[in-house]
Amino acid sequence: MSSGDADSTEKTESNPDEAVKPVEHVEDNTTLGKYWKAVKENVSDFTGWTYLLQYVEQENKLDDAREAYDAFFQHYAYCYGYWKKQADMEKRHGFTDKAIAVYETGVKAIPVCVELWLHYISFYITYFPDSIEDIRKLYERAIKAAGTDFRSDKLWDSYISWEKDLPNVTSLHDRVLTIPTQLYRHHYDSFKHHVETHHPKEILSLDDFLKLRKEIVNKTILTGDDDEHVMDEGPPAFIGPPGLEVPPGMEDTEGGKADTDEAIKLKDRLITTREVMYRKNEEEVSKRWNFEEAIKRPYFHVKPLERGQLKNWREYLDWEIQNGTHERVVVLFERCMIACALYEDFWMKYAKYMEDHSLDAVRTVYSRACKIHLPKKPYIHMAWASFEERQGNYDGAYDVLATLEKSVPGLIMVAMRRISLERRRGNLPTVEKFFKDYIENAASPEIASFYSIKYARFLLKIKVDPDAAREVFKQAIEKDMGNLKLYLQTLDLEYQCTPVDEEKVNILFESLLNCENFSLETKAKMSQRKLEFLEDFCSDIKKLKDAYDEHQKLMKDLHTERKKRSYDAANYTQSMSEEPPEKKQKSEPPTNGASESMSQSAGTEHGSYPYWGSYNNSSYAAGYGQHWTTYGSHYYP
């Protein structure tokens, strides 16, 4: 493209680093510094950014404005109006080349933005009106990027109005007549006007004109139509008075005479063939019309979209993917991304579609989503990392996850994905390092326990080191003694060892039953599980008998506690309802003798356990029937 004014070029080249000079405003107590502080503390504060940009525009200081706009576009690149504002500021200060650079960056960030393309082209025509070829190339770039947009009519009209080469105008009409746009009928009417106001040989290339005329001549010969004999190249049989017919060589070639019959037939032929294109295009428009009518906010905004709007975009994309061309699908996705830039699922849908067409395009989609619009959304980052890993790009996946964890620290799902990535690529020492770091830096004992469980499983199943796994559980229990899951997972570890170490399991059960952090209900259940373990693995019947006695004592204490709670609840209910004394007496607890009798009968009502007396087989079986190992589950505190 042509360069700008000599003064502008000289001014730009004399200060090559002017636009990128870093300025620190965080500790600045000026008005500008305060605006900067607000947006740096919360980069998602869109209104704060608008205040900052308004201020730098009012102050009209180019350095401050450049810095503010550059930072703003790192987060809100879809705000096309601000690209124009920055270009206008560069233009006011005489930096024409800088203004062009701003527009170039803007149309790369929003390739389907018709309005931004039109601003750019208008600016270029104003400053470089004689650069015909450069302007035409700029229009072609705009048409290629946004010309298939349903609402691209203004761009086509602008191009057709600017173009002075009539055959090129005809070609532009032919192109737009095949594209479903909102003003499709207007384009057809415009084409007819173009044909009717010019001779066919003026609006067609020579080859196209001769080809069209040959078709008309051949049709005349085949049909023998007398009305078309005027196209015979021989001289007329009769020359009448003036105004009836003109001798050969005496025609008015400047357009002062009405069209000849041949020209009329050529024009009719041109319009007839385009009408077929128009009717076919009309059908395509009708298929998309309802989707387009439902789009109420096609521009970017930080405010959430209505649910109906989101549903319409999803259905429109699905329909276009199934029925449209790849070019139209991409343009529709780009339009959708402007309105739905803050929704992860649309970006992932876009990336998934592009996987069947271009891997580089997939990376571009993920990069735009994660680096500009959704820097703190975990699922889109994890989808990107998964894509890179599937392509064998482990370093790329690592960088994506590391960047996300830096932006949003403390996400367990991200930590586990990083660990899994290193495990899959065979970096087991890195896996252990990650586990230890996450356990040490956990925000709470519960989270540390979660990582400890995962780490112990890794040591047991991947490293095949049960002693190391036991040590991890031991340290975790010391820090989080009230976490029942740690005990259950430790028991599960011991059950998976061959042979089962009875002594270690007994010690673990004892530590759990003696821990003050657990309720009687929990201890009773664990006591039942201890009995089951001893029944299956114990080598000393005396230990089994002692465990049974301890379990019976726990059940008696639990029974007493439940009766006390029931009694307290009954008294509370009576006091609230102010019942008379005679009813109150009925709710008093039984005497010591009655209580003792109930305790004695508790063990015999379900049958007798062989060898040493009564045993509640039903409750025993119920406790064991619950599958208490949770090896395969995910535990996210």
N, C-alpha and C positions, 0 to 999 in steps of 0.2 A: 504494500500500500504506500501511498505517497506520504511524505513526511510533512510535518507542520510548518508553521512560519519559521523564518530564519531566527527571529527573535526568540520564539518559544523554544526552538531546538537548542539555541545557545544557552538559554537560561536553564534548561534541564541538564545539559551536559556539564554546566559549571558547578552543579551541586548534585553529583550522582548519588550521594548517600543521604540526601535530605529527607527522603520519604521513610527511611528505615532507622533513623536515629532513635535509640531507645531513651525513654524518659520515665523516671520513677515518680509516682504520685501518691503512693500509699501513705507516707508520713507527711505529705504536703497539707498544710492547713488552709490553703487557698480554696476558693470556690471550686475550681477545677479538680483539685486534689480530693475534695470531699465527694464530688461526683464519682471520681475514679475509685475511691475507697468503697463506695456503696456497691459498685458492680463487681469489684474484685472479691468482696466478701460473699457475694451471692451472684454468680454468673448467670443464674437462671432468672434474675430479676429483669424481665424485658422492659418494664416501664422505667427502671433505673437507667438502662442503656439509652432509651429514647431521650431522657433528660440530659444525659451526657452529650449525645449527638446534637441536641438542640443548642446546648450551651456553646460547644465548639463552633457550630455554624454561626451563631450570633457574634462570637468573638472574632471570627474570620481569620484565625491564625492557622496557617496551613499545616505546620508541623504537628500541632495538637490535634487537628482534624484528621490528618492521616493516621496518626497513632490510634485515635478512637475508632475510626472506621475499620481499620485493619483488625483490631481486637473484636469489634462487634461482629464482623463477618465470619470470624472463626466459630461463632455460635449460631448466628442467624443469617445464613447465606441466602435464604429464600426471600428475603425482604427486598424485592427488586427496586422499590422506590428509593432506598438508601444508596443503591449503586448509582442511580442517576444523580442524587444529591452530591455524592462525592465527586463524580465526573464534572458536574456543574461548578463545583468549587475549584477544581483544578483548572477548568476553562477560565474562570474569572481571574485567576492569578496568572494566566498566560501560559500554562503548562498543557498545551494541546496534546503532546505525546503522552503525558501522564494520564490525561482524560481518556485517551484511546486505550491505554493499558488497563484502566479501571473498567471500561466497558468490556474489554476482552476477558478479564477475569470474571466479570459478572455473567456474561453469556455462557461461559464454561460452567459456572456454578448452577445456572438455571437455563439449560439449553432450550427448553420449550416455552420460555417466557416471551410471548409475542410482543408485549409492551416494551420490554427492555431492548429487544432487537430493533424495534421501530425508533426508540430514542437514540440508539447507537447509530442507526442508518441516517436519521435526520441530522444528527450532529456531524456525521462524516460528510454528508452532502453539503452542509452549510460551509464547512471549512475547506473541502476539496471538491468543488463542483465539477471541475474539469477531469477528474480521475474516473472516467466512465467505466473502464474495465475493472478498477478496484471496487467501485460501487456495485457493479453487477456481481462481482465475486462475493461481496458482502451479502447481497440479497440472496444469492444462491446458498450461501452458508446458512442463512436464516431459514430458507425454505427447507433445506435438508434437515435442520434440527427441529423446526416447529411447523413446517408446512402441512403436515397431516393432522395437526391438532383440529378438533371439531370446531374450535373457535378461532381459527387462524385467518379468518376472512380479511381482517384489516391489513394483515401482512401481504396477502395476495393483491389486494386492491392497491396498496402502496407501490408494489413492484410493477404492476401493470400500468399504473398512472405515470410512473417515472420512465419506464422503457419507451424509447422513441423509435426503435427499430420495429417496424410493423410486423414482419415475419416472426420476430421474437415475441411480440405481443400475442400473436396467434398461438404460438407454441405454449405460452403461459396459460392462455385460456384452455387449451387442450389438456394441460396438466391438472388445472384446478377442477375441471369438469369431471374428473375421475375420482376426486377426493370427497368423501362425505364431510361437509362442513355445514355450519348453521345457516349460512346465506347461499346455499347451493342454487336456488332459483335466481338470485341476483346475479350470480356469475354467468348463468345461461343467458339472461337478458342482456348482460354486458357484452357477451360474445356476439349475439345477434346484432346489436348496435354497431359493433366493430366491423362486422361483415357488411352490413347495409350501407355504411358510410365510406367504404373503400372498395376499389376494384380488386377482384380476386388476385390478380397478378401482383398487386402492391402488398398484400398481406400474406402471401405464400412465397416460399422459396421457389426458385425457377424450376427445380426438379418436381416439387409438389404441384406447382401450377400446371406444368405440362402433363403430369400424370393424371391430374383431375380432368383436364380438358380432353385428354385422350379417352377417358371413361365416358364423357358426355358424347363425344363424337361417335364412338363405337355404339353407344346406345341408340343414337339417331340412325345410324346405318342399319342396325338390326331391326329396329321397329318401323323404319320408313315413315316416320312422323313428319308431315308437311310443315308443321310449325317449327321443326328443327332444321329445315333445309337452309335456313339463313346462315348456317355454319359452314355451308359449302364454300370452298376457297375460290370458286369461279366468280366472274363479274356478274352484277345484277342484270336481269333481263330488261329492266326498264328503269329509267331515271325520271322521276316525276317532278312535280313542282317543288320549290324549296320547302323544307320541313318534313317531307315524306320520307326521303332516304338520301344518304350522302354517298357520293362516289368514293370508291376505294382510294385511300391516301388523303382524303379530305376530312377524316374524322377529327373531332375535337379531343385530343389526348390529354388536355389539361383538366378535364372533368367538367367542362361547361355543358356538355351534352348529357342527356339522360343515359342510363345503362343500356347497352345493346341487349338483344335477346340472349345472346350467348352468355354475357356477364350475369344476367338475371338467373339463367339456368345454373351457372357455376355457383352462384351464391346460394340458390335453393339447395344445391347438392351439399354444399358445406354445412348449411344449417340442418339439413335432414340427417346427415351422418352424426352431427353433434347432439341432435335430439335423442338419438339412440343411447349415447353415452349419458346424457342428462337423465333419461328415464331409469337407466340402470343405477345411476348414482342416487336417484331419489329413493329407490328401494333400500339402499344401504343406509341412507339418512334415517328413514322411517324405523329401521331396526334399532338404531341408537338413540332415537329422539327421547324416549321415556327416561333412559339413563341420564341423558344430558340435562333434561328438565329438572331432575331430582337433585342436581348438584347446585347447592345454594351458596357454598363458600369455596370457590376454586382457588383462592389465594391462601397464603400462609398466615397463621395466627397462633399465638400460644394458648388461646382459649380452647377448651376441649370441643370436639365436634359432636353433634348429636348422634345418637345411636342409629337413627335412620340414615344419616349421611354415610356413616361407616359401612352400614349394610349395603347401601347402594354402590359404593366403591368396590366392595368385594364382589358383588354380583356382576357389576360392569366388567371388572377385570377377568372374571371367570368366563364371561360370555365372549369377550374379545380374544382371549387365549384360545378358545375353542373355534371361533369363527373368523377371526381377523388374520392379517398378515403379521409377520414378526415386527416389521417396522411400526405398524400401528399399535401393537401391544407395547412396545418399548415407549412410544410416545405417551400412551395412556398411563403406563406406570410412572413416567416422569411427571405427568400432570398430577397423578394421585399423590406422589411423594411431596409435592408442594403443600397440598391441603392436609396430608396425613403424616407429616414429617416426624411427629412426636409419638408415633405408634409403631412399636417394634414388629408386630405381626405383618404389617404391610412391607416393611423392608425385607423381612425374611421371605415373604412370598415372592418379592421381586428377585432376590438372590437365588431362590430355588428355581424360578423360571429360567434365569440366565444360565444355570448350570448346564442346560441342554444346548447352549449356543456358544458361550465364550467364558472360559475360566477367568480370563483377565477382567471381563466385565463383572463377574461375580465379586472379585476382590475390590473393584471400584465401588460397587454398591455397598459392600460391608464397610469399606473405608469411609465413605461419605456418612454412613449411618453412625458409626462408632466414634469417629473423630470430630464430627461437626454437630450432628443433631441429637445423638443419644449417647454422650460420653459416659453416663453413669447407669445405663440400663444393662443389667447383667445378661439377659437371655440372648440379645443380639450379639454380644461379644462372645458368648459361649458357642453360639451357632457359627460364628466366624472361625473361632479356634477349632471347632470340629471339622469345618470345611478344610482348613489348612492341614490338619492332621490327616484327613482322608487323602489329600494330595501328596502326602509324604513330607510336607513342610513343617517339621516338628519345631524348628526354631521360630517360624512365623507364629505357630500356635502358642508357643511359650511367651512370645512378646505380647500377643493380644491379651492373654490371661494376666500377665504381670502388670500390664498397663491398667487393666480393669481393677485389679486388687489395689493398686496404688491410688486410683481414683475413688474407689469405694472399699475401704479396708473393713475386714471383719466378716465378710460373707463366707459362710461355711461351704456353700456349694462351689464357690470359686476355688477355695483352698483344696477341696477334695478333687476338683477337676485338674488342678495343677499337679497334685500328687499322682493321680491316675495317668496323666500324660507322661510323667517321668517313669512311672512303672512300665507303661506300654513300650516306651522306647529303651527300656533296659537300664535306666540310671538308678539302680537300687540304693546306692549311697546317698544320692540326692533325695530320694523318697524318705529315707530315715532322717535326714537333716530337716526336711520340711516338717515331718511329724513332730520332731523335738521342738522346733521353733514355734509351731502352732500351739503345742501343749504349754510351753513356757510362757507364751505371750497371750494366752487365752483371756478373754474379758471376764470370765466367770468360771467357778469350779465345774459347773455343769458342762460348759463347752470344752474345758480341758478333759473331762471324763469322756466326752464323745470322741475326741481325738485319740485318747488313750485306748479306747476300745478298738478303734480302727487300726491303730498302730499295733496293738497286740495281735489282732487277726493277721495283719501283714507279716509279723514276725513268725507266727505259727504256721501259716499256710504258704507263704512265699519263701521266707528265709528258713523255715523248718527249724525254728529255735524256740522250743516251748519254755525253756528256762528264762530267756529274755522276755518272752511274753508274760510270764508270771511276775517278773520284776516290774514290768510296766503296770500291771494291774495292782500290784502291791503299793507302788508309789501313788497311784491314782486313788486307791481306797484311803490311804493316809490323809490325802487332801480333801476327799469328798466322802466321808464315812457314811453319810446318810443316803447315798445313791445306790439303791437296790440293784439297778441294772449292772453295776460293776461286779457285784457278788454273783449275779446270775451268769454273766459272761465268763467270770473266772471258773465257776462250776462247769460251764459248758466246755471250757478249755480242758479241764481235768477229765471230763467224760470222754473227750476225743483222744486222749492219750492212751497208748497201749503199752503195757497194761495200766489199768486205772490205779493210781496211788491212793489207797484207802486213807492213809494217815493225813495226807495233804487235804483231802476233801473234808475229813472230820475237823481238822483245824479251821478250815474256812467256814464250815457250818457253825462251829462254836463261836468264832469271832462275830458272825452275823447274829446269832441268838443272844449273845451277850452285849451287843451294841445298843446303846440307849436311844439311838436315833430312830429306831423302828417301833411301830405300834405292836400291841399284842396280836392283832389280826395277822399282821405280816409275819411275826415270829411263829404263829401257829401254822401258817401255810408252809413256812420253811422247815418247821419241825416235821411236818408230814413228808416233805420231800427228803429230809434226812432219813426218816424211817424207810422210805422206799429204797434209797441208796444202800442203806445197811442191809436190807433184805436181799438185795441183788448182789452185793459185793463183800459184806462183812464176813470175816473169818472167825469171829468170836461171838458166840450167842449171848454172852454176858453184856457186851456192848449194845447189842440189839435190845435186850431187856431194859437196860438203863435208859436207852433212848426212848423206849416206850413209856417208861415211868415219867420221864421229863416231859414228854408230850402230853400225857394225861394231866400233869400239874398245870401245864400251860393252858390246856382246854378248860380246866376248872377255873383258873384265874380269868380267862376270857369270858366264861359263862357268868361269873360273878360281876365282872365289869359291865357286861351287857345288861344284866338285871338292874344294876345300879343306874345305868343311863336311862333305862326304861322307866324306872321308878321316879327318877328326877324329872323326866319329861311328863309323866302322869301328874305329878304334884304341880308342875308349872301350869299344865292345862287346867287343873282344878282351881288353882288360885286365880286364873284369868276368868273362869266362868263363875266363881264364887258359889261352888256347890255346897250343899248342906253337910254338916259333920257326919251324918250316918252314911252318906255315899263316900265320904272321904276315907272312912275306916276300911271300906272294901278294897281300897287301892294300896293299903299298907303292905310292906314286904312280909313274907312268911317268917315264922320263927326260925331260930337256928336249927332246930330239929328238922323242920320241913325242908329248909335249904340243904341240910346235910343229906336228907333222904333223896332229894332230887339229884344231887351230885353222885350219889352212889348208884342210882338207877341209870344215869346218863350213859354209863359204859356198857350196860347189859341189854338195853332195849333193842339193839341191832344185832344181837347174837354174841357168841363167845369166841374170842381169839384163842387158838390152840396154844398150849404150853404154859401160859401164865395168867390167863384170866380174860376178862371182858375187853373188847376192843371195838371201836366204832368203824366197822369196815366200810360203811357207806361214805362217811366223810373222808376216810382215808383214800378211797378210790376216786372220789370227786376231786380231791386235791391233786392227785397224780394225773388224772385225766386231762387236766389243762396242760398243754404243751408249753413248758416254761422256758425252754431254750429259745433264744431270739437271735440266733447267729446270722440269719439272712436278712434281718430287718435293718432299716435305716433309722438312726436316732438323731434327730435334730433338736437340741434343747432350745 
